[in-house]
Amino acid sequence: MYIKEHRTENGNVLACCDRELIGEKIVFGEIVVEIEESFYRGRLVSEKELLEKVTEYENINGFGKKVVSLLIKKGVVNKKNVTYINKIPHIQIYRL
């Protein structure tokens, strides 16, 4: 799994995705999502490190079966809040 940390004056975002999705374009009807290297490809991490990192961020954007199922399993996100784009699970978490 890849994570990339984005720190801005408007808030911090953790982007995470399954390794094999980097560079992919997901198309579902009129929806087109590109899993861009510039946003998602930071460094490869273990499950443990991903779980540690998600506690540090107010905003999380995640794609992929491995990432999303881990976050569900550990109670970070509820299964009913997962969106599927052409069968690829996607989550967005915003903590206020």
HELIX and SHEET records of a PDB file:
HELIX    1   1 ARG A   19  LEU A   21  5                                   3    
HELIX    2   2 GLU A   37  TYR A   40  1                                   4    
HELIX    3   3 GLU A   47  VAL A   54  1                                   8    
HELIX    4   4 LYS A   65  LYS A   73  1                                   9    
HELIX    5   5 LYS A   79  ASN A   81  5                                   3    
SHEET    1   A 6 ARG A  43  LEU A  44  0                                        
SHEET    2   A 6 TYR A   2  THR A   8 -1                                        
SHEET    3   A 6 GLY A  11  CYS A  17 -1                                        
SHEET    4   A 6 ASN A  59  PHE A  63  1                                        
SHEET    5   A 6 ILE A  88  TYR A  94 -1                                        
SHEET    6   A 6 THR A  83  ILE A  85 -1                                        
SHEET    1   B 2 LYS A  25  PHE A  28  0                                        
SHEET    2   B 2 ILE A  31  GLU A  34 -1                                        
END                                                                             
